[in-house]
Amino acid sequence: PTLAAHNFGDINLLIYDQNRDGLEEWTDVLFADPETAPYLYGAAVHWYASTYKVFEDVLEKVHNRYPEFGIIHTEGTIDDLGKDAPGGVLDPVRFKESGWFDNDEFWWNANATDWAYTATWAPNPQDHPIYTPVHRYARNIIVSLNHWMEGWIDWNVVLDRHGGPNHVGNFCGAPIMIDTETGYVYYTPIYYVLAQLSSTIRPGDKAVQATRMPDDLGADALHTSATVNDAGLLSVQLLNTTKKPIEYALQIGSQYAQITIAANALQTVRVQL
């Protein structure tokens, strides 16, 4: 009400701004409140409740209950970079990341850990396995698009080679990392993931249904989503998380094409409808 009274009523307000697993509880209070709801655009979510889960079920439930409100991802990063493992960590040797600067292999393979390894109080430790940074980014964006996510914002764009500066020692990965002593700029694979997706998924595009059939590859082997713009240009995004190429048929109505996606790769297929 204060913003509206001072001629800022056109500002879109997002509630929550926390991890996806708790979204239902907050939206059931604020979206359902007749006094609060008129001032809200939607909800903001993060990804830190798991290194691999997207919480599609939560996104679906919230959208089905409150379809007039949007959902936007407002924070995600490769957090806790390079921290020492506390006592009790199951894999203390692999826990401490190393070699992430100017080394694409780090980003394309299972080498990263998150905050749950350094927080002994962390709930659901099974949701925080060592993970592949590229897969986490691409999976989260692609899968979220299939479940009503309107936008996706990274937490960091540029950091130094150590993942800082950071006032609490939570050093993170970023699309661009810079050696501030030499001036060398490293464009990490995350940069190219975001560049590819953001250049082929543009503001105003509409998400359309993309179904994987038959579903016999395994739940995390191949992910896909699709968007179409006003000019009828269809963009299909695919992520292959496996170590082998995958052959698939892209079918649109009665037309189809045989395509191969390389091992451990992100692919965009564009079709003029």
C-alpha positions in Angstrom: 0.0 0.0 0.0 2.8 2.4 0.8 4.4 1.9 -2.7 1.1 2.4 -4.4 0.4 5.6 -2.4 3.7 7.1 -3.5 3.2 6.3 -7.2 5.3 3.1 -7.2 2.3 0.8 -7.8 3.9 -0.5 -11.0 6.6 -2.3 -9.1 6.2 -6.1 -9.2 6.5 -7.5 -5.7 7.7 -11.1 -5.1 7.2 -12.8 -1.8 9.3 -15.5 -0.1 12.7 -15.4 -1.8 13.8 -18.7 -0.3 14.2 -22.4 -1.1 11.6 -24.1 -3.2 10.8 -26.8 -0.7 9.0 -24.3 1.6 7.1 -22.4 -1.1 3.7 -24.0 -0.5 3.5 -22.9 3.1 4.2 -19.2 2.3 2.0 -19.0 -0.7 -0.9 -20.6 1.2 -0.7 -17.7 3.6 0.1 -14.7 1.4 -1.5 -15.5 -1.9 -4.7 -16.6 -0.2 -4.9 -13.4 1.9 -7.4 -10.9 0.3 -5.6 -7.8 1.6 -2.1 -8.8 0.6 -2.7 -10.6 -2.7 -3.6 -7.6 -4.8 -0.2 -6.1 -4.2 1.8 -9.2 -5.3 3.1 -10.3 -8.6 4.2 -13.7 -7.5 6.9 -15.7 -5.6 10.7 -15.8 -5.7 12.5 -19.1 -5.1 16.1 -20.4 -4.7 17.6 -23.8 -5.3 19.6 -24.6 -2.1 17.4 -27.3 -0.7 19.1 -29.8 -3.0 22.0 -30.1 -5.4 19.8 -31.9 -7.9 16.1 -31.7 -7.1 14.0 -29.1 -8.9 10.9 -29.6 -6.8 8.6 -29.8 -9.8 5.8 -31.1 -7.5 5.9 -28.0 -5.4 5.9 -25.7 -8.5 2.9 -27.5 -9.9 0.9 -27.4 -6.7 1.5 -23.7 -6.2 0.6 -22.9 -9.8 -2.6 -25.0 -9.7 -3.7 -23.3 -6.5 -2.8 -19.8 -7.6 -2.5 -19.7 -11.4 -2.7 -15.9 -11.4 0.6 -15.5 -9.7 4.1 -15.9 -11.3 7.1 -17.9 -10.0 10.6 -16.6 -10.7 13.9 -18.2 -9.6 15.9 -15.3 -8.1 19.0 -17.0 -6.7 21.3 -20.0 -7.4 25.0 -20.4 -7.3 27.9 -22.9 -6.8 28.2 -22.1 -3.1 30.7 -23.0 -0.4 33.6 -23.3 -2.9 36.8 -24.7 -1.5 35.8 -25.1 2.1 37.4 -27.7 4.3 35.2 -30.6 5.3 34.0 -30.7 9.0 34.1 -33.9 11.0 31.7 -36.6 10.0 31.7 -35.8 6.2 31.3 -39.1 4.3 33.8 -38.2 1.6 36.3 -35.7 3.0 38.8 -36.2 0.2 36.5 -35.2 -2.6 34.6 -32.7 -0.4 37.1 -29.8 -0.8 36.8 -28.5 -4.3 40.0 -27.6 -6.2 41.1 -26.8 -9.7 38.0 -24.8 -10.7 39.8 -21.8 -12.1 40.6 -22.0 -15.9 39.7 -25.7 -15.9 36.5 -26.7 -17.8 36.7 -30.3 -16.6 35.8 -29.2 -13.1 32.5 -27.7 -14.2 31.5 -30.6 -16.5 32.0 -33.4 -14.0 30.9 -34.3 -10.5 33.3 -32.2 -8.4 31.2 -29.6 -6.5 29.7 -29.7 -3.0 27.3 -27.3 -1.3 26.6 -25.7 2.1 25.1 -28.9 3.5 28.6 -30.4 3.7 29.7 -27.7 6.1 26.5 -27.4 8.1 26.2 -30.4 10.5 22.6 -29.3 11.2 21.6 -29.6 7.5 18.3 -31.5 7.0 18.0 -34.2 4.4 21.7 -34.8 3.6 20.7 -37.3 0.9 19.5 -34.3 -1.1 23.0 -32.8 -1.3 25.3 -35.3 -3.1 28.4 -34.1 -4.9 27.3 -32.7 -8.3 28.2 -31.5 -11.7 27.9 -27.7 -11.9 26.9 -27.5 -15.6 24.2 -30.2 -15.0 22.8 -28.4 -12.0 22.4 -25.1 -13.9 21.0 -26.6 -17.1 18.8 -29.1 -15.4 17.3 -26.5 -13.1 16.4 -24.1 -15.9 15.2 -26.7 -18.4 13.0 -28.6 -15.9 11.7 -25.5 -14.3 10.4 -24.2 -17.6 8.2 -27.3 -17.8 6.6 -26.4 -14.5 5.5 -22.7 -14.7 8.8 -20.9 -14.0 8.7 -17.5 -15.7 12.3 -16.4 -15.2 15.7 -17.5 -13.8 18.3 -15.2 -12.3 21.9 -16.2 -11.2 23.2 -15.0 -7.9 26.6 -14.0 -9.2 27.9 -12.8 -12.6 31.5 -12.0 -11.9 33.7 -13.1 -9.0 37.5 -13.3 -8.4 39.4 -16.6 -8.9 38.8 -17.6 -5.3 35.0 -17.1 -5.6 34.8 -13.8 -3.7 34.8 -11.3 -2.3 32.4 -12.5 0.3 31.9 -11.0 3.8 31.1 -14.4 5.4 33.5 -16.6 3.6 30.9 -18.3 1.4 33.1 -18.4 -1.7 31.2 -19.3 -4.9 31.5 -20.2 -8.5 30.3 -17.7 -11.2 29.8 -17.5 -14.9 32.9 -15.2 -15.1 35.9 -15.5 -12.7 38.8 -13.1 -12.8 42.4 -13.3 -11.5 42.5 -9.8 -10.1 46.3 -10.0 -9.9 47.0 -10.8 -13.6 43.7 -9.5 -15.1 43.0 -12.9 -16.7 39.3 -13.5 -17.3 38.0 -17.1 -17.2 34.6 -17.6 -18.8 33.5 -20.8 -17.1 31.2 -23.4 -18.8 28.4 -21.9 -16.8 28.8 -18.7 -18.8 28.2 -20.6 -22.0 25.2 -22.5 -20.6 23.6 -19.2 -19.7 24.6 -17.6 -22.9 23.1 -20.4 -25.0 19.8 -20.6 -23.0 19.3 -16.8 -22.7 20.0 -16.2 -26.4 17.4 -18.8 -27.5 14.8 -18.3 -24.7 13.8 -14.6 -24.9 11.4 -12.3 -23.0 7.9 -12.9 -24.3 8.5 -16.5 -25.5 5.9 -19.0 -24.4 6.8 -22.4 -22.8 5.1 -25.3 -24.7 4.7 -28.9 -23.7 7.7 -31.2 -24.4 7.2 -34.8 -23.6 10.0 -37.5 -23.6 8.8 -40.8 -24.9 9.5 -43.6 -24.1 10.9 -42.8 -20.7 13.4 -45.6 -20.5 16.7 -43.7 -20.2 16.6 -43.1 -16.5 15.1 -40.1 -14.7 18.2 -37.9 -15.0 19.7 -39.0 -18.3 18.0 -36.6 -20.7 16.1 -33.4 -19.9 14.1 -31.3 -22.4 11.9 -28.3 -22.6 10.6 -26.0 -25.4 9.6 -22.5 -26.0 8.1 -20.7 -29.0 8.2 -17.0 -29.9 5.6 -14.8 -31.7 7.3 -15.4 -35.0 6.7 -19.2 -34.6 10.3 -20.1 -33.9 10.5 -23.1 -31.7 13.5 -23.6 -29.4 14.0 -27.1 -27.9 16.6 -27.3 -25.1 18.1 -30.7 -24.2 20.6 -31.8 -21.6 22.4 -35.1 -21.7 23.9 -35.9 -18.3 25.4 -39.3 -19.4 28.8 -40.2 -20.7 27.4 -41.5 -24.0 25.7 -39.8 -26.9 21.9 -40.3 -27.1 20.0 -40.7 -30.3 16.5 -39.4 -30.3 13.6 -38.5 -32.6 12.3 -34.9 -32.4 8.6 -35.1 -33.3 6.3 -32.1 -33.9 2.9 -33.3 -35.0 3.4 -35.7 -37.9 6.9 -34.5 -38.7 10.1 -35.8 -37.0 13.8 -35.8 -37.3 16.5 -38.2 -36.1 19.1 -36.2 -34.0 22.0 -37.1 -31.8 23.1 -35.2 -28.7 26.7 -35.6 -27.6 27.7 -37.1 -24.3 27.6 -34.7 -21.4 26.2 -31.9 -23.4 23.7 -29.1 -23.7 21.9 -28.8 -27.1 19.5 -26.4 -28.6 17.4 -27.4 -31.7 15.5 -24.6 -33.4 12.6 -25.2 -35.8 10.6 -22.6 -37.7 6.9 -23.7 -37.4 
